């Protein structure tokens, strides 16, 4: 059994053949998927996909790209939506200084509002960070001092400094198809030292298809390739990596019901 801890099944790339995509995932042993929210405006579609399939769950959040468009004054809009039984995480949220589609101050404000919602609900925080490691670490540490919360760094592509800081805070590291790319040696060197009990796997579908599907539209079934690459890197069997990452997922995403 595998879990795709981060995908975007509400995106238009999947609309025509979503049933087939979910079936292919199940056939590949991917028994649970979490479809991630990126805006409040489109959250009804995210929720709708999760309601449609028994083993698809979802999160509520505002991507840092959209922080200016959907600036939060507090965590209430997130808390209201998190009451839904299918909402199992807060985010994705965080800081993206690579594109800077939203000003940094607005990104930080939304990041803190999401952290507040994660703390209040007990749901894990899904963190996106790109070219913003120092500020991401500083905010997570400062907010952790105000009260504990759980979470993960999604689609981890960062440095050893970020990995160590996340692990020190009790966070998990989620690995995407980027870890299978030929030029990802530095990333693999960092991931090699992440404890097995802190690793998750994801696709970020429809983006970042792993080898040997790179360049194609990604989908949850392909998370098996990432798990296999990670098993090889860590020197364990594919079966053990699948079992470990799945157990880690259920330990973190406590609201998700295990499939029968």
C-alpha positions, 0 to 999 in steps of 0.5 A: 500500500502507498499513499500520495500525500500531495496531488491536485486532482481538482486541476483541469488536467484531470477533469475528463478522466478523473475516474480512470486516474483514481482507478490507475492509482488503486491498481498501482497500490496507491490506496489514499490520495490527498488533493491539496487546496491552493485557493479558497475560491476553488476550494469547493472543487477540491472538496467535491473531488474528495467527496466523490471518492472514498479514498481521496481526502483534501486540504484547505489552504492558500498557496503563497502565490495567491496570498495577495489575492486572498489575504487572511486577516485571521484563521477563521476562513480556514477553520470554517472549511476545516470542519468538513470531514474530508479536510485532513490538513491545512495548506498548502501555505508557506513562502515562495521567493522564486516567483514572488507572485505575491509580496513577501509580507502578504505571504508571511501574514497568510503563512502565520494564519495557516499555522494558527489554523493548524495549531487550533485544529490539530491538523498537519500543516503543508508547507511550500517553500522555495528560495525562502529557507531562512524566513521559513525556518524563522517563522516556523520556529517562532510560531512553534514557540507559541504552541505546538503544531505538526506538519511537513515540508512538501516536495522537499528540494531544500538544503540540509539546513532546512531538513535539519530545522524541519526535523528538529521541529518534529516535521516530516519531509515529503519527497516528490518525483524530483528525487528521481531526476538525474541532476538531483544528486545534491537533493538525494544526498540530503534525503539519504540522511532523513530518518525513515520514520519522517519520510512521506512520498507524493506526486504534486500531480499533475506536475513533476512526473518522476522518471521514467515518466518525466515530461508527461502529466503526472498522476498519483499512480506514479508515486510508486516510482518515487517510493522505489527510488527512495528505497534504493537510496536508503538501502531498503526494500520497496515493500519496507519503504512503502510500509514506512511512508504509509505508516508515517502518513497515517501517524501525521494525517490522523483524520484520514481513515485507513481504507478497508 
